[in-house]
């Protein structure tokens, strides 16, 4: 089974979270925030603002490649330890 992921910045309650959806071929999906979300938050806020967004309004925004490259994911760590 293949997996398709989408990484984005999710704004909720005035915070910016680097997050991802992982969709499997069977239609199921998983959502998670990066485990280093606090470390990435200031850059995520800047990216939202650069896109004309405002962190006072909930929504999803594109996540720049330089932030994607720095994100670490819990499910990736689990797969390496099994």
N, C-alpha and C positions, 0 to 999 in steps of 0.2 A: 504494500500500500504506500502511495506517495503522500507527502505532506506539502502543503503550500502555506507560506507565512506572509503576513502583512505587518510591517512595523510602522508605528505611527505615534504621534503625541496625543494623548488623551487629556483634555482639560476638564477638571471636575472640582467644584468647590474652591476655586481660586488657586488650584495647584496644577502643575503640568507633569504628567507621568509618561515616560517612554514605555510603550506597551506593544504587545503583539497578539494577533489572532493566528492560530495555526489551524488550518482546515485539512481534514483527511478526505480521501476520495469517497468515503461513505457518507459525507455530509456533516459529520460531527466536527466540533471545533473546540479549541481551548483558548482562553484569554489569560494573559499574565502580564504583570509589570516587570520591568528589569529589576534584578536583585540589587543593582546599584542605582536605583531610581533617585535617591537623594543626591548622590554625586552628580547626576546628569540634569537635575531639575533647573538650575540657573540657565544652562545652555538651552534646555527645552523651552523655557519661558522666552528667551531671546529669539528662538526660532519661530515660535508662535507669533510674537510681535512683528518679526520680519515679514511674516505672511499676511500682516494686517489684522491679525487676531488679537483678542483681549482675554486675558486669563480670568476675567470676571464673568465670562460667558462660557458655559460648558460646550464642548465640541471636540472633534478630532481633526488633527492637522498632519500634514506631511512631516516626516522625520528626516532631517538632512543626513546624508551618508556619513559624515564625520561623527555624528551622535550614534547612529546605528552601529558603527564600528567599535564604539566604546561600551555598548550595552552588553550586560551579562545576564543570562537567563537560567532560572532554576531548573527547568526541564532539560536544558543542555547539560548541566552539571550532573543530573541524575543518570542520563544516558551514558555518560563517560564512566560512571562508577558501577554499572551493572555488569 
